[in-house]
Amino acid sequence: QYPSGMKVNTIIASKCFGVSEDYIIPGNGAAELIKALMERISGKVGTIRPTFEEYPNRLPQEQLVTFVPQDNTYHYTAQELMDFFETNPVDTLLIINPDNPSGNFIPKSDLFRLCDWSAEKDIRLMIDESFVDFSEDWENNSLLNDEILEKYPHLIVMKSISKSFGVPSIRLGILASADQELIARLKKQVSIWN
């Protein structure tokens, strides 16, 4: 028998994360969704290094604008990112939160400041929260929420399920955004039987 297709997987992901079906897409791991998403990104992309290389490796180096923390622990704040990208403009800003491999964590209240700032600057904000379940007060740190996604339609939230549930052999990931046009295009781009 064929496994469940995109429609059934979307319904399950929607129920599991409490996000509208129109705002969420499940993938064969986050890697499939990262590839599909990064193929659609144009313009300059802000990254932080060191970071999870799956994202920047999908783009030509000349498309990247890289922030490197000046602290030898590789920690940085939302304010430092806003200051840097204010003078080094980008079209998209990518944040892994908590970051991998540094473990840097930006609190939710500061992520909202970044959401407001990026909306004002017309910057698409991508936040990968694959490791958020390992953060302190993790139950309240996720941005996977219809109200948040609707308030910030320029926001994309990515999550790898494998890490949270300790099942790396099962390829599961989700991407969520209130940008329904983007979600619909991505659903057509990835395999229906993924």
C-alpha positions as CSV (number, residue, x, y, z in Angstrom):
1,Q,0.0,0.0,0.0
2,Y,1.1,3.6,-0.6
3,P,1.8,5.6,2.6
4,S,-0.4,8.5,3.5
5,G,-0.1,11.3,1.0
6,M,0.4,15.1,1.5
7,K,-3.2,15.8,2.4
8,V,-3.4,13.2,5.3
9,N,0.1,14.2,6.5
10,T,-0.9,17.9,6.5
11,I,-4.0,17.1,8.6
12,I,-1.9,15.2,11.1
13,A,0.8,17.9,11.3
14,S,-1.9,20.6,11.7
15,K,-3.6,18.7,14.6
16,C,-0.2,17.9,16.2
17,F,1.1,21.5,16.2
18,G,-2.2,23.4,16.4
19,V,-1.5,25.2,13.1
20,S,-4.0,25.7,10.3
21,E,-3.7,23.2,7.4
22,D,-3.3,26.1,5.1
23,Y,-0.2,27.3,7.0
24,I,1.8,24.0,7.4
25,I,3.6,21.6,5.1
26,P,5.1,18.3,6.3
27,G,8.3,17.1,4.7
28,N,10.6,14.1,4.4
29,G,12.7,15.6,7.2
30,A,13.5,19.3,7.4
31,A,16.2,18.8,4.7
32,E,13.6,18.3,2.0
33,L,11.8,21.5,3.0
34,I,15.0,23.4,3.4
35,K,16.0,22.5,-0.2
36,A,12.6,23.4,-1.6
37,L,12.5,26.7,0.3
38,M,16.1,27.8,-0.5
39,E,15.5,27.2,-4.2
40,R,12.8,29.9,-4.0
41,I,14.8,32.4,-2.1
42,S,16.1,35.4,-4.1
43,G,18.1,38.4,-3.0
44,K,20.6,38.7,-0.2
45,V,20.2,36.2,2.7
46,G,21.5,37.0,6.2
47,T,23.1,34.2,8.1
48,I,25.0,33.8,11.4
49,R,28.2,31.7,11.5
50,P,28.9,29.2,12.8
51,T,25.5,27.7,12.1
52,F,23.7,24.6,10.7
53,E,25.2,24.6,7.2
54,E,22.3,23.0,5.4
55,Y,20.8,26.4,4.7
56,P,23.8,28.5,3.5
57,N,25.2,25.5,1.5
58,R,22.1,25.7,-0.7
59,L,23.0,29.2,-1.8
60,P,25.9,30.8,-3.8
61,Q,28.4,32.6,-1.4
62,E,27.8,35.9,-3.1
63,Q,24.1,35.8,-2.0
64,L,25.1,35.5,1.7
65,V,25.6,38.3,4.1
66,T,27.2,36.7,7.2
67,F,27.2,37.9,10.8
68,V,29.9,36.5,13.0
69,P,29.6,37.1,16.7
70,Q,32.5,39.0,18.2
71,D,32.3,37.0,21.4
72,N,34.4,33.8,21.5
73,T,31.4,31.9,22.9
74,Y,29.6,32.7,19.6
75,H,26.6,34.2,21.5
76,Y,24.6,37.1,20.1
77,T,21.5,39.0,20.8
78,A,18.5,40.1,18.7
79,Q,19.7,43.7,19.0
80,E,23.2,42.8,17.6
81,L,21.5,41.1,14.6
82,M,19.3,44.2,14.0
83,D,22.3,46.5,14.3
84,F,24.4,44.5,11.9
85,F,21.7,43.9,9.3
86,E,20.6,47.5,9.5
87,T,23.9,48.5,7.9
88,N,24.3,45.2,5.9
89,P,20.8,45.0,4.2
90,V,19.3,41.6,3.3
91,D,16.1,40.4,1.8
92,T,15.8,37.3,4.0
93,L,17.2,36.7,7.5
94,L,17.8,33.2,8.7
95,I,18.0,32.4,12.4
96,I,18.5,28.9,13.9
97,N,17.0,29.2,17.5
98,P,18.6,27.6,19.5
99,D,21.5,27.7,17.1
100,N,23.5,24.7,16.1
101,P,26.4,24.3,17.0
102,S,26.7,27.3,19.3
103,G,23.6,26.7,21.4
104,N,22.8,30.5,21.3
105,F,19.2,31.1,22.2
106,I,17.2,34.2,21.6
107,P,14.2,34.5,24.0
108,K,10.7,34.7,22.4
109,S,10.2,38.3,23.5
110,D,13.3,39.2,21.5
111,L,12.2,37.1,18.5
112,F,9.0,39.2,18.5
113,R,11.2,42.3,18.4
114,L,13.0,40.8,15.4
115,C,9.6,40.0,13.8
116,D,8.5,43.6,14.1
117,W,11.8,45.0,12.9
118,S,12.0,42.7,9.9
119,A,8.4,43.5,8.9
120,E,9.2,47.2,9.1
121,K,12.3,46.6,6.9
122,D,10.4,44.3,4.5
123,I,12.7,41.4,5.3
124,R,11.5,37.8,5.1
125,L,12.3,36.2,8.5
126,M,13.1,32.4,8.6
127,I,13.4,30.8,12.0
128,D,14.4,27.2,12.4
129,E,13.3,26.0,15.8
130,S,14.4,22.4,15.5
131,F,16.1,22.4,18.9
132,V,13.5,24.6,20.7
133,D,12.2,21.6,22.6
134,F,15.6,21.4,24.4
135,S,15.4,25.0,25.6
136,E,14.5,26.1,29.1
137,D,10.7,26.7,29.4
138,W,10.4,25.0,26.0
139,E,6.6,24.7,26.1
140,N,6.4,28.5,25.7
141,N,9.2,29.1,23.2
142,S,7.7,27.9,19.9
143,L,6.4,30.3,17.2
144,L,4.2,27.5,15.8
145,N,0.9,29.2,16.5
146,D,-1.7,30.6,14.1
147,E,-2.0,33.9,15.9
148,I,1.7,34.5,15.6
149,L,2.0,33.4,12.0
150,E,-1.0,35.6,11.0
151,K,0.5,38.6,12.8
152,Y,3.8,38.1,10.9
153,P,3.0,36.8,7.4
154,H,6.6,37.4,6.4
155,L,7.7,34.8,9.0
156,I,8.6,31.2,8.1
157,V,9.1,28.6,10.9
158,M,10.9,25.4,10.2
159,K,11.1,22.4,12.6
160,S,12.8,19.0,12.4
161,I,10.6,16.5,14.3
162,S,13.3,13.8,14.4
163,K,15.3,15.7,17.1
164,S,12.5,16.4,19.4
165,F,11.2,12.8,19.4
166,G,14.5,11.0,19.1
167,V,13.7,9.3,15.8
168,P,16.4,10.2,13.3
169,S,15.6,7.2,11.2
170,I,12.1,8.5,10.5
171,R,12.4,11.6,8.3
172,L,9.9,14.2,9.6
173,G,9.9,17.9,9.4
174,I,7.4,20.8,9.0
175,L,7.5,24.3,7.7
176,A,4.8,26.8,8.7
177,S,3.9,30.3,7.5
178,A,0.7,32.3,7.1
179,D,2.0,33.1,3.6
180,Q,-0.5,30.7,2.0
181,E,0.8,31.3,-1.5
182,L,4.3,30.1,-0.4
183,I,2.9,27.1,1.4
184,A,0.8,26.1,-1.6
185,R,3.8,26.4,-4.0
186,L,6.0,24.3,-1.7
187,K,3.3,21.6,-1.4
188,K,3.3,21.3,-5.2
189,Q,7.1,21.2,-5.2
190,V,7.7,18.4,-2.8
191,S,6.8,14.8,-3.3
192,I,3.1,13.9,-2.7
193,W,4.2,10.6,-1.1
194,N,7.1,12.0,0.9
